[in-house]
């Protein structure tokens, strides 16, 4: 087993996930980037992460794994495979998420709603559950043959939409992020005594490809800018910096926090 800490980043091939992967590589982590469809982007991120580690004269291992976080059996199998490869787990970034095209609640079909919650909420639960079983410093009696873990940290990637509600556009997405906020607070209290910290970041308008996929980026940017006190949109690396800080020992007394990264909005 490596002496280097090991982190899993879901949705790690692009945007905030990719930026987080690069920062963790510089910080000396071994890494697994989980992706759903875009293997090319995930592999590119892995190569960039290894290059970043080399620039810092650090050794590193990095792998990409296809994973549908909404499938609990797939999540279980993926974590078990990574156990065999890395033998430890120190950090989980629940970044995988989906956003559909703008629609009012009256227009949202059940299938869209079910998929949104399956990925954005259930997926975070499934991954956190697997992470906790490996990180927890608690040992649950003589019948539990699993050795106690060494603690760890989980960061959930929520959204400023959890506060605004995203009326007339993405109420379903906002609702999943509101659920993720509550999950973060509740879970942080459950596992604090087991050596696990759980926090969330809530990005605002970040210049990432999630906006490209739903279209009309320029119009949405123009509409949002007057609402942002700092007068600009954010970059994925600015969110990644906060995530990596929350995972680090510098944040050792921080748990249950919801950190807004939204330019004051």
Protein Blocks (a to p, Z undefined) as FASTA:
>chain_A
ZZbdcdddehklgcjllmmmmmmmmnopacddddfklmmlmmmmmmmmmmmmmmnopacd
dddddddfklmklmmmmmmmmmmmnopafbdcdfbccddddddfklpcfklmmmmmmmmm
mmmmmmmmmmmmmmpmbdebjklmbdcdebdaddddddfklmnopgoklmmmmmmmmmmm
mmmmmmmmmmmmnopacddddddddddfklmmngjmlmmmmmmmmmmmnopacdfklmmm
mmmmmmmmklmmgghiacddehhZZ
